Amino acid sequence: MKIYVLGSTAFVKEMVAWTDKLVAAGYDAWIHPEYRQYVSPEGHPHLKRLEKGEQAKIKIENDYIRQHFNGILESDAILIVNLEKKGVKGYIGGNCLMELGFAYFNHKKIFLLNPIPDLPYRDEIEAVLPIVLDGDLSKIK
């Protein structure tokens, strides 16, 4: 099974780590190629811009939303690494919500690393029928 790993950019280190765990478990797992550079000792040129709040500009300039949608299309499943952010356990932000909908529309399996967060759009997340792993990769079927 080919699994594309997604999540909030705030979780990039953890997304890289979970991609590696999936590969070690025998899955064909992958992540946006630039994410490994984000966590390298040299860092990524975008890091300073992200710290300045230029997320939208970076997404537009690099066409990241379309790139992630293409990654979803090239995979059998997605894994959303949803950790705590802004005081919300299992945080899933706007981009991930769009990616969940796109994966669902394209008949991809959807895995959440942690339980569905308590957010105003919880019903929409539940409606795409994600499989909650509770951090346990053995639940991937």
N, C-alpha and C positions, 0 to 999 in steps of 0.2 A: 504494500500500500504506500502510495506517495502522499506525504503529509506536508502541507505548507504551514509554517508557524507564523502566527500573527499576534499582535497585542499593542498596547500603548507604547509609544517610543520611550516612555519613562522606564519600561521593563526590558529594554534592549539586552542588558546583560543576562537576565533570566531567560529571555527568548533564545539567545545563543546557547545557553546551557541546556535548555530543554530540547533544542534541536539536536545537540550532541547526544543527549540521553536517548532520544528516539533512534538515532543512527546506531548507537551501541546496542539497542534492543532489537536491531534488525530491520528497522523501517527505512524507507527511502525518504528521509525528512530533509527539508531545506527551508531556508529563510532568505529574505531579500539579501542579495550579495553585499550590499553596503553595510549591513548591520554588524558584520564581523569587524569591519574597519572602525565602527563606532566604539567598540570595546577594546581595540588594540591599544598598545601603549602610545602609539602616535596619535590616536584619535582620528576623527573625521572632521574635515573642514566645516561641516554644518553645525558642529557642537556649539561653537560660540554664537552662531546665529540663533540656534534653538534657545539658548539661555537668554537672548535678547527678545524672545517672543515672536520670532519670525517663522513660526511653524507653517502658516498658510502659504507664505511666499515660497518657502522651500518645497512644499508639496506641489505647488503650481509649476515652479521652474523645472522640477525634475519629474513631473507627471507621476508622482508616487501612487496616487489612487488608482490610476489605470494600470500601473505596474503590478500593484497588489491584486487587482482583479484578474490580470493575466496569470499571475501565480496561482490563484485559486482555480482558474480554468485548466491549468496544466497539472493539477493534483487530483487525487481521489478524495481527499479530506483536508480539513483545516483543524489546527489546534490553536485555540485562543488562550494565550498565557494571561490570565486575569488575576492579578494580585491586588493588594491594598494600595489605593491612591486616593488622595483627597479625603481621607477618613472613610472610604467606602471599601469594604472587603469584596474582593472579586470584581473590581472595577472593570467596566466595559464602556469605553467612550464612543463618541460619534463615529469615528472612522471604523472601529470594530463593529459597531452596529450595522453600518453599511456593508461591511465585508460579510457579516453573518447573513444578511438578506441576500446578497449576491451568491454566496455559497449555497444557500437554501434553494434559490431560484434555479441554480444550475445542478441540482441534485447531488451535491457533495455531502459527505458525512461531516458533521460538525461536533467537535470535541471542545469542551471547556475544561481547563486545568482545575478550576475551583468552582464552587457553587455559583449559581446565578445571583448577581448582586441585587440589592434592594435599591432600585432606581426607578424613576417615573416610567421608563420604557421596559420594565421587567416582563410585561405581558408579551411584548414583541420578541424578546429574547426567548421566552418559553415557547412561543409559537413556531420557531424554526427547529424545534425538537433537538436541542443539543444533548449530547451525552456528557454528563458531568463525571470527570475522572477522579475527583477528590485527590489529585496528585499521584494517582496510581495508573501507570502506563499499561498494566495488565488488563485494564478495563477496555482497551482499544480492541474492537472486533471488526 
